[in-house]
Amino acid sequence: MMYALALPVLMFAIGLAIDYTHAAQVRTQLNAAADAAVLAALTPGMMQQSNATAQTAAQNMFNGQIAGITSLAAGDTTVTVTVANPTGTTLVRNVTVAYSAQNTNIFAGILGAPTFTLKGSSSASASVAANIDFYMLLDNSPSMALPATQAGIAQMESLTAQQENGVGCAFACHQASLNNCDTEGNSCVKTSNGKTTYSAPTVTETCTVCTNSSCNTTYTFSNAQCGTTQGTQIDNYQVARNNNITLRLDDLSTGVTNLMSDAYTTQQNTASTPPVYRFAAYSMDSSWQVGMSSSNSYNQLMALTTNYVSGWQSASPNFTVMEYYSNNVPCANSGCTSALTGVNNDFATNYDNAFSTMNTLMPNPGQGTNVKGDTPQEVLFLVTDGVEDENTTTCSEPLQGGNRCQAPVNPTLCTTIKNRGIRIAILYTDYYQVTADWWYNNYVAPFQSSIATELEACASPGLFYDAGLDASNLGGALQTLFNTVVQTAHLTN
């Protein structure tokens, strides 16, 4: 009799267990459908589509996956797909699929529970590499023609011991017109029996020059030149070349060559859809008409291209130090066969014109996706030693009370560019403390400590890198900064 009384209860308990087990199996299927729906919105191909398209794809995937589950109550299954971009760019996408369904019971319905409510959700995120245009602005001012190492500086000073009041000159400045009244004792070189010797010029010539463009004020001075038996006069740039002294410009050019190769490898090894990288390259000032307020303060070395590896191989021979016709007179043409008339200065690094020009050249940035209508991100990649040298009336460090300005870069020059959403990455090639040079001691040393600070303020957050004093590491420093730019591309708003 007790068994007879307990049998209905046992039967209902077994029935409920069967309904619950079946519901658990259905919930597993629903969870799998939610997982599949999330992934459908995050495939490499779908990451190139709009959020609305991704949302529809996830919805359709979920509905297709659950179509074969016959125990779901008709009309009682709802699914919500949320697609969001947490960084403000579709390069990063978060997807959440939440569902609610009613699963039909067999036994529990007798007890007034015809269905069990099943709920669940699935979330995932994905990111894609951004398409980026890199505009490289490379400093080729005379200060970048310092030797790449302290040993090289010492060697240059030894080879030019007749200059700078007997202490020698470390700068490998390039002068097109020699053996004239404005060569400051450039070396005489002579080769005899296979041996090259350097000597100080010994012939003294009295020179008369104008001190202004109208030539109504003149002064005379004595200048040493090379005699007929001393051989040929050469500038300090040729001294460096004759003695295989590696300059900072050389290491920078090599570093850019390595960067192009590394960028291509990074681009091709991206696991998902490879991004599109394009590079353009400009020198800080043109190799002629430098320092003139009316001239373009840049020189295009390589136009924007996806073939940047071969492009830089062709362009790199043109990346050289600026030439002067004589010590203080810029060249009048690219061949440097004559001087500019009415000009007597050696302004060499015009940041005002350079930043203004680059701002004009660079288009407004996009998010860097392949979504129709989107455009690449834009990055200004600046490599410099951070000291301007230009003619301006607004200067924090005017020289001798005049309009010539040597000072750290003014960070406000970068603000206009950054306000457009263009990122600025800066590699600082430390300005050497050439304490044997009187010009450095008088005009650069007073603000030496603030050069890096101002450059970092100019750069976008996290995109400033100090290469240190060893310029031979410029290649590694360029790669580090490039990797930082690429890795943070998805955080751009």
C-alpha positions as CSV (number, residue, x, y, z in Angstrom):
1,M,0.0,0.0,0.0
2,M,2.9,2.4,0.8
3,Y,4.5,1.7,-2.6
4,A,1.1,2.3,-4.3
5,L,0.9,5.7,-2.6
6,A,4.5,6.6,-3.4
7,L,4.4,5.5,-7.0
8,P,2.7,8.7,-8.4
9,V,5.3,10.9,-6.6
10,L,8.1,8.8,-8.0
11,M,6.7,9.0,-11.5
12,F,6.4,12.8,-11.4
13,A,9.9,13.0,-10.0
14,I,11.3,10.9,-12.8
15,G,9.3,13.0,-15.3
16,L,10.6,16.2,-13.9
17,A,14.1,14.9,-14.1
18,I,13.6,14.0,-17.7
19,D,12.2,17.5,-18.5
20,Y,15.1,19.1,-16.6
21,T,17.7,17.0,-18.4
22,H,16.2,17.8,-21.7
23,A,16.1,21.5,-20.9
24,A,19.8,21.4,-19.9
25,Q,20.6,19.8,-23.2
26,V,18.6,22.5,-25.1
27,R,20.4,25.2,-23.1
28,T,23.7,23.8,-24.2
29,Q,22.6,24.0,-27.8
30,L,21.4,27.6,-27.2
31,N,24.8,28.5,-25.7
32,A,26.6,27.0,-28.6
33,A,24.3,29.0,-31.0
34,A,25.1,32.2,-29.0
35,D,28.9,31.4,-29.3
36,A,28.6,30.9,-33.0
37,A,26.6,34.1,-33.4
38,V,29.3,36.1,-31.6
39,L,32.1,34.7,-33.7
40,A,30.1,35.4,-36.9
41,A,30.3,39.1,-36.1
42,L,34.0,38.9,-35.5
43,T,35.4,37.0,-38.5
44,P,38.2,38.8,-40.4
45,G,35.8,39.5,-43.3
46,M,33.0,40.8,-41.0
47,M,35.5,43.1,-39.2
48,Q,35.7,45.0,-42.5
49,Q,31.9,45.5,-42.5
50,S,29.8,48.0,-40.5
51,N,28.5,47.2,-37.1
52,A,24.9,47.0,-38.4
53,T,26.0,44.3,-40.9
54,A,27.8,42.4,-38.2
55,Q,24.7,42.6,-35.9
56,T,22.6,41.1,-38.7
57,A,25.1,38.4,-39.3
58,A,25.1,37.4,-35.6
59,Q,21.3,37.4,-35.5
60,N,21.0,35.2,-38.6
61,M,23.6,32.8,-37.3
62,F,21.8,32.4,-34.0
63,N,18.4,31.8,-35.6
64,G,19.9,29.3,-38.1
65,Q,21.6,27.4,-35.3
66,I,18.4,27.0,-33.2
67,A,16.1,26.2,-36.2
68,G,16.4,22.5,-35.6
69,I,15.5,22.6,-31.9
70,T,11.8,21.4,-32.1
71,S,11.1,21.6,-28.3
72,L,11.3,25.4,-28.2
73,A,8.0,27.1,-27.8
74,A,7.1,28.9,-31.0
75,G,7.3,32.7,-30.8
76,D,8.8,32.7,-27.3
77,T,12.5,32.9,-28.2
78,T,14.2,36.3,-28.2
79,V,17.8,37.2,-28.9
80,T,19.5,40.5,-28.4
81,V,22.8,41.3,-30.3
82,T,24.9,44.2,-29.0
83,V,27.8,45.4,-31.1
84,A,30.0,48.1,-29.6
85,N,33.4,49.8,-30.3
86,P,34.9,50.5,-26.9
87,T,37.8,52.7,-28.3
88,G,35.6,54.7,-30.6
89,T,36.9,53.0,-33.7
90,T,35.7,50.0,-35.6
91,L,39.2,48.5,-35.4
92,V,38.1,47.1,-32.0
93,R,34.6,45.4,-31.7
94,N,32.9,43.9,-28.7
95,V,29.9,41.6,-29.4
96,T,27.4,40.3,-26.9
97,V,24.5,37.8,-27.8
98,A,21.9,37.4,-25.1
99,Y,18.9,35.0,-25.4
100,S,15.7,34.0,-23.6
101,A,13.7,31.0,-24.7
102,Q,10.9,28.7,-23.5
103,N,11.5,25.0,-23.7
104,T,8.3,22.7,-23.8
105,N,8.0,20.1,-21.0
106,I,6.4,16.7,-21.2
107,F,5.7,15.8,-17.6
108,A,5.9,19.1,-15.8
109,G,3.0,20.5,-17.7
110,I,0.7,18.3,-15.7
111,L,1.8,20.2,-12.6
112,G,1.1,23.6,-14.3
113,A,4.7,24.2,-15.7
114,P,4.3,23.6,-19.5
115,T,7.7,25.2,-20.2
116,F,11.1,26.0,-18.6
117,T,12.6,29.4,-19.1
118,L,16.2,29.2,-20.5
119,K,18.5,32.3,-20.5
120,G,22.1,32.8,-21.4
121,S,24.6,35.0,-23.1
122,S,28.0,35.0,-24.9
123,S,30.5,37.8,-25.4
124,A,33.8,38.2,-27.3
125,S,35.9,40.9,-28.8
126,A,38.4,41.2,-31.7
127,S,40.6,43.8,-33.3
128,V,42.2,44.3,-36.7
129,A,45.4,46.0,-37.7
130,A,44.9,49.5,-39.0
131,N,45.7,50.8,-42.4
132,I,48.3,53.6,-41.8
133,D,50.0,56.3,-43.9
134,F,53.4,57.2,-42.4
135,Y,54.8,60.6,-43.4
136,M,58.5,60.6,-42.3
137,L,60.1,64.0,-41.7
138,L,63.9,63.4,-41.4
139,D,66.2,66.1,-40.0
140,N,69.2,66.7,-42.4
141,S,70.5,69.9,-40.9
142,P,74.2,70.4,-40.3
143,S,73.9,69.3,-36.7
144,M,72.8,65.9,-37.9
145,A,76.1,65.7,-39.7
146,L,77.9,65.0,-36.4
147,P,79.7,61.7,-36.3
148,A,77.6,58.9,-34.9
149,T,79.9,58.1,-32.0
150,Q,82.1,60.0,-29.5
151,A,85.1,58.3,-31.0
152,G,84.1,59.7,-34.4
153,I,83.7,63.2,-33.0
154,A,87.2,63.0,-31.5
155,Q,88.6,61.8,-34.8
156,M,87.0,64.7,-36.7
157,E,88.3,67.2,-34.2
158,S,91.8,65.8,-34.6
159,L,91.6,66.0,-38.4
160,T,90.5,69.6,-38.3
161,A,92.8,70.8,-35.6
162,Q,93.4,74.1,-37.4
163,Q,89.8,75.1,-37.0
164,E,87.8,76.5,-34.0
165,N,90.8,78.2,-32.4
166,G,92.9,75.1,-32.5
167,V,90.4,72.6,-31.0
168,G,89.0,71.3,-34.2
169,C,85.5,71.0,-35.6
170,A,83.3,68.0,-35.0
171,F,80.6,69.0,-37.6
172,A,80.9,67.5,-41.1
173,C,79.4,70.6,-42.8
174,H,79.1,70.5,-46.6
175,Q,80.3,73.5,-48.5
176,A,80.2,73.7,-52.2
177,S,82.4,76.7,-52.8
178,L,86.0,76.4,-51.4
179,N,89.3,78.2,-51.3
180,N,87.5,81.5,-51.0
181,C,87.2,84.3,-48.3
182,D,84.7,82.4,-46.2
183,T,86.0,78.9,-45.6
184,E,87.3,79.3,-42.0
185,G,90.5,77.3,-42.6
186,N,89.0,74.2,-44.3
187,S,91.6,71.4,-44.6
188,C,94.1,71.1,-47.5
189,V,94.4,67.5,-48.6
190,K,97.3,66.1,-50.7
191,T,98.0,62.5,-51.7
192,S,101.6,61.5,-52.5
193,N,102.9,58.0,-52.9
194,G,99.6,56.6,-51.8
195,K,99.6,58.5,-48.6
196,T,97.0,61.2,-47.8
197,T,98.0,64.1,-45.6
198,Y,95.9,67.0,-44.2
199,S,97.3,70.4,-43.5
200,A,96.0,73.8,-42.5
201,P,95.8,76.5,-45.2
202,T,98.7,78.9,-45.1
203,V,97.9,81.5,-47.8
204,T,96.3,84.6,-46.3
205,E,94.0,86.7,-48.4
206,T,92.4,90.0,-47.3
207,C,88.7,89.9,-48.1
208,T,86.1,92.7,-48.3
209,V,82.4,91.6,-47.9
210,C,79.1,93.3,-47.5
211,T,77.3,93.0,-44.2
212,N,73.8,93.6,-45.7
213,S,71.9,93.0,-49.0
214,S,72.2,96.6,-50.1
215,C,76.0,96.4,-49.7
216,N,76.3,99.9,-48.2
217,T,78.3,98.6,-45.2
218,T,81.4,96.5,-45.7
219,Y,84.2,95.1,-43.6
220,T,87.5,93.4,-44.3
221,F,89.2,90.4,-42.8
222,S,92.0,88.0,-43.4
223,N,91.2,84.4,-44.3
224,A,93.6,81.4,-44.8
225,Q,93.4,79.5,-48.0
226,C,95.4,76.6,-49.5
227,G,98.6,77.3,-51.4
228,T,99.4,75.7,-54.7
229,T,101.7,73.2,-53.1
230,Q,99.3,72.1,-50.4
231,G,96.9,70.3,-52.6
232,T,93.1,70.7,-52.8
233,Q,90.9,72.4,-50.2
234,I,88.0,70.2,-49.0
235,D,85.2,70.8,-46.6
236,N,84.6,68.9,-43.4
237,Y,82.0,66.6,-45.0
238,Q,84.7,65.4,-47.4
239,V,87.1,65.0,-44.5
240,A,84.6,62.6,-42.9
241,R,84.0,60.7,-46.1
242,N,87.8,60.4,-46.8
243,N,88.3,58.8,-43.4
244,N,85.2,56.6,-43.3
245,I,83.7,58.4,-40.4
246,T,80.0,57.4,-40.0
247,L,77.8,60.4,-39.5
248,R,74.4,60.5,-37.8
249,L,72.8,61.0,-41.2
250,D,74.4,57.7,-42.4
251,D,73.0,55.8,-39.4
252,L,69.6,57.4,-39.9
253,S,69.5,56.4,-43.6
254,T,70.5,52.8,-42.7
255,G,67.9,52.8,-39.9
256,V,65.2,53.9,-42.3
257,T,66.2,51.1,-44.7
258,N,65.9,48.5,-41.9
259,L,62.6,50.1,-40.9
260,M,61.1,49.7,-44.3
261,S,62.0,46.0,-44.4
262,D,60.7,45.4,-40.8
263,A,57.4,47.3,-41.6
264,Y,56.9,45.1,-44.7
265,T,57.5,41.9,-42.6
266,T,55.1,43.1,-39.9
267,Q,52.5,43.9,-42.5
268,Q,52.7,40.5,-44.2
269,N,52.8,38.5,-41.0
270,T,49.6,39.9,-39.5
271,A,47.4,36.9,-38.7
272,S,44.1,38.4,-39.9
273,T,43.6,40.5,-43.0
274,P,47.0,42.3,-43.6
275,P,46.8,46.0,-43.1
276,V,47.9,48.5,-45.8
277,Y,51.0,50.6,-44.9
278,R,52.2,53.5,-47.0
279,F,55.3,55.6,-46.4
280,A,56.4,59.0,-47.7
281,A,59.7,60.6,-46.8
282,Y,60.9,64.2,-46.6
283,S,64.1,65.8,-45.5
284,M,63.7,68.7,-43.0
285,D,64.9,71.4,-45.4
286,S,65.7,71.3,-49.1
287,S,69.3,70.9,-50.1
288,W,69.1,74.3,-51.5
289,Q,67.5,77.6,-50.5
290,V,67.7,76.5,-46.9
291,G,66.6,78.8,-44.2
292,M,64.7,81.2,-46.6
293,S,61.3,82.3,-45.3
294,S,60.0,82.1,-48.8
295,S,61.2,78.6,-49.5
296,N,59.5,75.3,-48.8
297,S,61.2,74.0,-45.7
298,Y,61.1,70.4,-46.8
299,N,62.3,68.2,-49.7
300,Q,60.4,65.2,-50.9
301,L,62.6,62.1,-51.0
302,M,59.9,59.5,-51.6
303,A,56.2,60.1,-52.5
304,L,53.5,58.2,-50.6
305,T,53.7,54.6,-51.7
306,T,53.0,51.0,-50.8
307,N,56.2,50.0,-52.5
308,Y,58.2,51.7,-49.7
309,V,61.0,49.1,-49.5
310,S,62.2,49.7,-53.1
311,G,61.1,53.3,-52.9
312,W,63.5,54.1,-50.1
313,Q,66.3,52.2,-51.8
314,S,66.0,54.6,-54.7
315,A,65.4,57.7,-52.5
316,S,68.1,57.2,-49.8
317,P,71.1,58.4,-51.9
318,N,69.4,61.8,-52.0
319,F,69.2,62.0,-48.3
320,T,72.3,64.0,-47.5
321,V,73.4,67.0,-45.4
322,M,72.4,70.4,-46.6
323,E,74.9,72.2,-48.9
324,Y,76.1,75.8,-48.6
325,Y,77.7,77.7,-51.3
326,S,80.0,79.3,-48.7
327,N,79.9,79.2,-45.0
328,N,76.9,81.6,-44.5
329,V,75.4,81.7,-48.0
330,P,72.8,79.0,-49.1
331,C,72.9,77.5,-52.6
332,A,70.8,79.1,-55.3
333,N,70.0,75.9,-57.1
334,S,69.9,72.2,-56.6
335,G,73.3,71.7,-58.3
336,C,74.8,74.3,-55.9
337,T,76.7,76.1,-58.7
338,S,75.9,79.6,-57.5
339,A,74.8,81.4,-54.3
340,L,71.6,83.2,-53.4
341,T,72.1,86.9,-53.8
342,G,71.5,89.2,-50.9
343,V,71.6,86.4,-48.4
344,N,74.2,86.1,-45.7
345,N,73.0,83.6,-43.1
346,D,73.0,79.9,-42.3
347,F,69.6,79.3,-40.9
348,A,69.2,75.5,-41.3
349,T,66.2,74.1,-39.4
350,N,62.9,75.8,-40.0
351,Y,60.3,73.9,-37.9
352,D,57.7,76.6,-38.5
353,N,57.7,76.0,-42.2
354,A,58.3,72.3,-41.9
355,F,55.3,71.6,-39.6
356,S,53.1,74.0,-41.6
357,T,54.0,72.2,-44.9
358,M,53.4,68.7,-43.5
359,N,50.1,69.8,-42.1
360,T,49.1,70.9,-45.6
361,L,50.4,67.7,-47.3
362,M,48.7,65.3,-44.9
363,P,45.0,64.5,-45.5
364,N,42.5,64.2,-42.7
365,P,42.8,60.8,-41.1
366,G,40.3,58.0,-41.0
367,Q,40.0,55.0,-38.7
368,G,42.1,52.8,-40.9
369,T,39.5,50.1,-41.6
370,N,38.5,48.6,-44.9
371,V,34.9,49.6,-44.3
372,K,33.6,51.4,-47.5
373,G,34.3,55.1,-47.3
374,D,36.9,54.9,-44.5
375,T,40.5,56.1,-45.0
376,P,43.9,55.3,-43.4
377,Q,45.1,56.7,-40.2
378,E,47.8,59.4,-40.6
379,V,51.0,59.5,-38.7
380,L,53.7,62.1,-38.8
381,F,57.0,60.3,-38.0
382,L,59.6,62.9,-37.1
383,V,63.3,62.1,-36.5
384,T,65.3,65.1,-35.3
385,D,67.8,66.5,-32.8
386,G,65.2,69.0,-31.7
387,V,66.9,72.4,-32.2
388,E,65.4,74.9,-34.6
389,D,67.5,77.5,-36.5
390,E,65.5,80.0,-38.3
391,N,64.7,83.6,-38.9
392,T,61.9,84.7,-36.7
393,T,60.9,87.6,-34.5
394,T,59.2,85.3,-32.0
395,C,62.0,83.3,-30.3
396,S,62.7,82.1,-26.8
397,E,66.4,82.2,-27.4
398,P,67.3,85.0,-29.9
399,L,70.9,85.1,-30.8
400,Q,72.8,88.3,-29.9
401,G,69.5,90.2,-29.8
402,G,68.7,89.6,-33.5
403,N,66.1,87.6,-35.4
404,R,68.1,84.4,-35.7
405,C,66.6,81.8,-33.4
406,Q,68.2,78.7,-32.1
407,A,65.9,77.0,-29.5
408,P,64.0,73.8,-28.8
409,V,61.0,73.0,-30.9
410,N,57.9,74.9,-30.0
411,P,55.3,72.3,-29.0
412,T,52.4,74.6,-30.2
413,L,53.6,73.9,-33.7
414,C,52.4,70.4,-33.3
415,T,49.0,71.3,-31.8
416,T,47.3,72.1,-35.1
417,I,48.3,68.7,-36.6
418,K,47.3,66.7,-33.5
419,N,43.9,68.5,-33.3
420,R,43.1,67.0,-36.7
421,G,43.5,63.5,-35.2
422,I,46.9,63.0,-36.8
423,R,49.3,61.3,-34.5
424,I,52.9,62.6,-34.2
425,A,55.7,60.1,-33.4
426,I,59.0,61.6,-32.5
427,L,62.4,59.9,-32.4
428,Y,64.9,62.2,-30.6
429,T,68.5,61.8,-31.8
430,D,70.1,63.5,-28.8
431,Y,71.9,66.7,-29.5
432,Y,75.5,66.1,-28.7
433,Q,77.1,68.3,-26.1
434,V,80.1,69.4,-28.2
435,T,81.8,71.3,-25.5
436,A,84.9,72.1,-27.6
437,D,82.7,74.1,-29.9
438,W,82.2,77.8,-28.8
439,W,78.9,78.1,-30.7
440,Y,77.4,75.2,-28.8
441,N,78.7,76.5,-25.5
442,N,77.2,80.0,-26.1
443,Y,74.0,79.3,-28.0
444,V,72.8,75.7,-27.5
445,A,74.1,74.6,-24.0
446,P,71.8,77.1,-22.2
447,F,68.7,75.2,-23.3
448,Q,70.2,71.7,-23.8
449,S,68.3,70.3,-20.9
450,S,64.9,71.3,-22.3
451,I,65.2,69.9,-25.8
452,A,63.8,66.4,-25.0
453,T,61.1,67.9,-22.8
454,E,59.8,70.1,-25.6
455,L,59.9,67.3,-28.2
456,E,58.0,65.0,-25.9
457,A,55.3,67.7,-25.5
458,C,55.1,67.9,-29.2
459,A,54.6,64.1,-29.7
460,S,51.3,62.3,-29.2
461,P,51.0,60.5,-25.8
462,G,53.3,57.5,-25.7
463,L,54.9,58.2,-29.1
464,F,58.1,59.9,-28.0
465,Y,61.3,57.9,-27.9
466,D,64.8,59.0,-26.9
467,A,67.5,57.2,-29.0
468,G,70.2,58.2,-26.6
469,L,73.7,59.4,-27.4
470,D,74.7,56.4,-29.5
471,A,73.3,57.2,-32.9
472,S,74.4,53.8,-34.2
473,N,71.3,52.4,-32.5
474,L,68.9,54.6,-34.6
475,G,67.7,51.5,-36.5
476,G,66.5,49.8,-33.3
477,A,65.0,53.0,-32.0
478,L,63.0,53.5,-35.2
479,Q,61.7,50.0,-35.0
480,T,60.7,50.4,-31.4
481,L,58.8,53.6,-32.2
482,F,57.1,52.0,-35.2
483,N,55.9,49.0,-33.2
484,T,54.5,51.4,-30.6
485,V,52.6,53.3,-33.3
486,V,51.2,50.1,-34.9
487,Q,50.2,48.5,-31.5
488,T,48.3,51.5,-30.3
489,A,46.6,52.2,-33.6
490,H,43.3,50.7,-32.4
491,L,43.2,53.1,-29.5
492,T,42.9,56.1,-31.8
493,N,39.6,58.0,-31.4
